[in-house]
Amino acid sequence: MISPSGDPLQALQAASDLLRALASPVRIGIVRELSGGGKYVHELVTVLGVSQPLVSQHLRVLRTSRIVTARRQARETQYSLTDDHVAHIVLDAIRHAQE
């Protein structure tokens, strides 16, 4: 596939960047949990069983990669997936690993 700019490697680089952003069990877990809808950090901490600073660190990576978005609600921030495509990739990878 050639990108609109004419650079045949641009799409491959973008895919590589996406996979690199997902290359952590915690980030895969976050995406899996967000596939069911928006969640607050404390909900992700409870479900994943890891510390709040660790979840926040991984959310920062996912936000920087534009995989998740954040919406401030009063004193908390709710995180959700930017689109469902990434959820399909993650859920398919999990199913494949369990086969």
Residue pairs with C-beta under 8 A, 6 or more apart in sequence:
1 8
1 11
2 8
2 11
3 10
3 11
17 65
18 65
18 67
18 86
18 89
21 27
21 61
21 62
21 64
21 65
21 67
22 28
22 31
22 67
22 86
22 89
22 90
24 58
24 61
26 48
26 50
26 54
26 55
26 58
27 58
27 61
27 62
28 90
28 93
28 94
29 47
29 48
30 44
30 48
30 55
30 58
30 59
30 62
30 68
30 79
31 62
31 67
31 68
31 81
31 86
31 87
31 90
32 87
32 90
32 91
32 94
33 39
33 43
33 44
33 47
33 48
34 68
34 79
34 80
34 81
34 87
35 81
35 84
35 87
35 90
35 91
37 80
38 71
38 78
38 79
38 80
39 47
39 78
39 79
39 80
40 76
40 77
40 78
40 79
41 52
41 55
41 56
41 59
41 76
41 77
41 79
42 52
42 76
44 55
44 59
44 79
45 51
45 52
45 55
48 55
59 68
59 70
59 79
62 68
63 69
63 70
66 82
67 81
67 82
67 86
68 79
68 80
68 81
68 82
69 79
69 80
69 81
69 82
70 77
70 78
70 79
71 77
71 78
71 79
71 80
81 87
